[in-house]
């Protein structure tokens, strides 16, 4: 696995299926919809969640980005460099549109499955550049992704976080909570020290 692939995070739009519109444009079938929704809570695992801030991908939308099927790089539905994929960043989220190549049987099959409702999930592959971390009172951790380099959007059959992504977030959460505990212990020691300094010593 390349260094770049090790940095790629994958997230799936959960909840309601994405709003695909099945129509024709210049004779070609179209796949389009939102592949990420801003300010929506993505539950990674118990005690861990994420949200994506509006405009997180804006800086990178002019990069060479693909629309894939199930994150499989051998099934490319559209590509920005080939002008066969259009991306738009608005207040709701990250929207994408790709005209399906009628000569590409895999892409046409994907379109047919979306049209019938057999495939209805969307996912993104990206690298986190900037994020905020919040440790909540109940011990849960929430990350807000502020900036992310987008590599691909995918039509997905099964929505799921990759095990590697969950493990990485779990390690990060455990480290954050341990640092918080250490800071609390250090603060308590200082308080005890201060209290001792103002209490007069008992004389024999």
Buried (B, 14 or more C-beta within 10 A) or exposed (E): EEEEEEEBBBBBBBEEBBEBEEEEEEEBBBBBBBBBBBEBEBEBEEBBBBBBBBBBBBBBBEEEBBBBBBBEEEBBBBBBEEEBBBBEBEEBBBBBBBBBBEEBEBBBBBBBBBEEEEBBBBBBBBBBEEBEEEBEEEEBBBBBBBBBBBBBBBBBBEBBBBEEBBEBBBEBBEEBBEEEEEEEEEEEEEEEEEEEEEEEEEEE
